[in-house]
Amino acid sequence: MKSFWISCGAASLLLLAATGALAGRRSQAPRDAIELTNFRLAPAYSQWLVGPIARIADREEVERYLELTDDAAAAAFIEEFWDRRDPPSSLKPADRPRERFEERARAADAIYSEGTHRGRFTDRGTILILYGEPEERRYAVSTLPGNPPVEIWDYAKDAGPGLDGERPKRRYLFIKRGDRTVEEPTMAQRLLEQRR
């Protein structure tokens, strides 16, 4: 019985580590698009937090944005959000976080749009926007029988911090699920799902 509780504790720690709770993530914001949508704002602003912005913003910023009730306040919030992150104006515009974000978001929209989802709101688009191009991109046969190939992105061991202030993981795995390509769950997540 004691080994069962030790196993449960270890599995819980693995799950926490896999979800970023122990990884020092800046934002512990909800990841679900519905939870990140401010329905009091016009469509141009309502889903601004969805995707990579939720990982760049801290918890307080997410909460403040979700409390906004008009578009003018949302536009002012977005300007203030980027002003806090932009380096001194002596740097070239292309080196400013907002410019890098917008450039990468356009690339994600062009490359990773799927179905009705703009590329910037997909898992691959989010990783591209946050960390830029991976050092290597390749495909491999899935370890789970009957699954489509896995797309693998490898980042350099010494990769610098991304737009979220975090270093990218060394490896990201993506797999096609329905009409979307999603980040493949970690082994810890897979083990827990199999036990349910």
Buried (B, 14 or more C-beta within 10 A) or exposed (E): EEEEEEEEEEBEEBBEEBBBEEEEBBBEBBBEBEEBBBEBBEEEBBBBBBBBBBBBBBEEBBEBBBEBEEBEBBBEBBEEBBEEBBEEEEEEEEEBBBBBBBEBBEBBBEEBBBEEBBBBBBBBBBBBBBBBEBEEEEEEEBEEEEEEEBBBBBBEEEBEEBBBBBBBBEEBBBBBEEEBBBBBBBEBBBBBEEEE
